[in-house]
Amino acid sequence: MQVLALLLGAAEAEEECRAVVAECCGRLALLHPGKVLPALLERTQAPSANMRAVVRGAGGEGGSGGKGL
């Protein structure tokens, strides 16, 4: 999924950008869980703390207004 690749490419940006990336990834996960969730799960072990923070944020936001999945 090209959109996810572009979003995750911005995971090393500034904190405000990472928050938007996390929210977008969470919403994509709701729309296409079969494609997005495996990609996010893969990145839970990423060496980058920023990437792991984006994945955590995606799971916490999920596009549900901050109420979690």
C-alpha positions in Angstrom: 0.0 0.0 0.0 1.7 3.1 -1.3 0.0 5.6 1.1 1.1 3.6 4.1 4.7 3.6 2.8 4.6 7.3 2.4 3.1 7.9 5.8 5.6 5.6 7.5 8.4 7.4 5.7 7.5 10.5 7.6 7.8 8.8 11.0 11.1 10.4 11.6 9.8 13.9 11.2 8.9 16.3 14.0 6.6 15.3 16.8 3.6 17.1 15.3 4.0 15.4 12.0 4.4 12.0 13.8 1.1 12.6 15.6 -0.7 13.1 12.2 1.1 10.1 10.7 -0.1 8.0 13.6 -3.7 9.1 13.3 -3.7 8.5 9.6 -2.2 5.0 10.0 -4.9 4.2 12.6 -7.6 5.3 10.3 -6.1 3.3 7.4 -5.9 0.3 9.7 -9.7 0.6 10.3 -10.3 0.7 6.5 -7.8 -2.0 5.4 -6.9 -4.0 8.5 -5.6 -7.0 6.4 -2.9 -4.9 4.8 -2.1 -2.2 7.4 -2.1 -4.2 10.7 0.6 -6.6 9.6 2.8 -3.7 8.4 2.3 -1.9 11.7 2.9 -5.0 13.8 6.2 -5.5 11.8 7.3 -2.1 13.0 6.7 -2.6 16.7 10.2 -4.0 16.9 11.8 -1.2 14.8 15.1 0.2 16.1 13.7 3.7 15.7 11.9 5.0 18.8 10.0 7.4 16.6 8.7 4.6 14.4 7.5 2.6 17.5 5.8 5.8 18.8 3.9 6.2 15.5 2.8 2.5 15.7 1.7 3.0 19.3 -0.2 6.2 18.3 -1.9 4.4 15.4 -3.2 1.7 17.8 -4.3 4.2 20.3 -6.0 6.6 17.9 -7.5 4.4 15.3 -9.5 7.3 14.1 -12.0 6.8 16.9 -11.5 10.2 18.5 -8.7 9.1 20.8 -10.8 6.4 22.5 -8.6 3.5 21.2 -9.5 0.6 19.0 
